[in-house]
Structures are given as structure tokens and as C-alpha cells.
Amino acid sequence: MRNAVARMAELHAMHLSNLLSTDLILPTIGARSKAEVLETLAAHVESARPHIDRRVLEQALHERERQSTTALENGVAVPHVRLAHLPSPLAVLARAVTGIDCGAADGRPTQLFLLLIVAAEQPGSHLKLLASAARLLSDPSCRSGLLEAPSAAEILGVVRAHELRSQRRAA
């Protein structure tokens, strides 16, 4: 019983919806390149969470992309970085309606960007969040819902609904 409770608590803790709020969702970004997307995300994080320095975040994001692209298939990218002394993980979800060439393996333009930021001191949480993001964004109906939702609140609702559906399947 205790293991089941611990497993459920861990599953709940890794839900992206626990890291997102409507102020961390950008229903439309006007960026035209991957570099502009990263800069837009960093600037938005700083405006929503002033304790995070935009320049530090932007530099970390660009460095991560130089190592290898975070663009996945099916119009999804999951830029992710670790920052020192971050009090808690953070996620930002952004949508580029027209799509941006980010070097995805399938050659498709990227429309959904899920930025994940975790504390450098807790690298394990980084992997768990990436796995959670991959599960969520690999679902075609979730991706469609995220692209069709008209507002930040409705985008967050899509994330929550798909996480709940996944949680029920795992139980």
C-alpha cells in the first residue's frame, strides 16, 4: 500500500500541469526562428518569474540547442535546461501557429514549445519531467487539442485532461 501511495505521489508530482499556470502559457508567439523562440521564452519567464535572469536562461537555452536540437517529431520541441539555485521546476508552453523550422528529424515545422527548467542541483527531476512531457506530447489528440485551444486557460485544460486520462490508464 505504501509503495502504491508513493508511486501515485510521484506521478502527481511529475505532472506538467503542476508547473504550468495561465501566465506561463503563450497561446501565440510571433517568433520566426528557433533563436527568436528561445529569446521569447526566456523574456517571458523573466517577466512571469522575475527571480530568473533572462540573460542566464537565454544563454543556457542557446547552449543546449548547440549541443543538439530539442525539436522532436510531429511539430513539438521540448527545450530544457538546468539552472543553479532554482527553487522549483518551471514549465512554459508556447504555440507558434505557423510553425518554425527547428531542425526536427521529420523535417516538419515546430508549433508547440514546452520549455522545462529545473534546478541544476536536482538532475533526476529533469529526466522525469522530460519523460512526462514526451508521454503527453506523443498523443496526437493532445497535440491537436493544444493547437486548437483558443486561450491559455483552455490550453491548460487540455494538458490537465490528458494527464488525468494517462493517470487513469496507469492506475
Buried (B, 14 or more C-beta within 10 A) or exposed (E): EEEEEEEEEEBEBBBBBBBBBEEBBBBEBEBEEBBBBBBBBBBBBBEBBEEBEBEBBBBBBBEBBEEEBBBBEBBBBBBBBBBEEBEEBBBBBBBBEEBBEBEBEEEBEBBBBBBBBBBEEEEEBBEBBBEBBEBBBEBEEBBEBBBEBEEBEBBBBBBBBBBEEBEEEEE
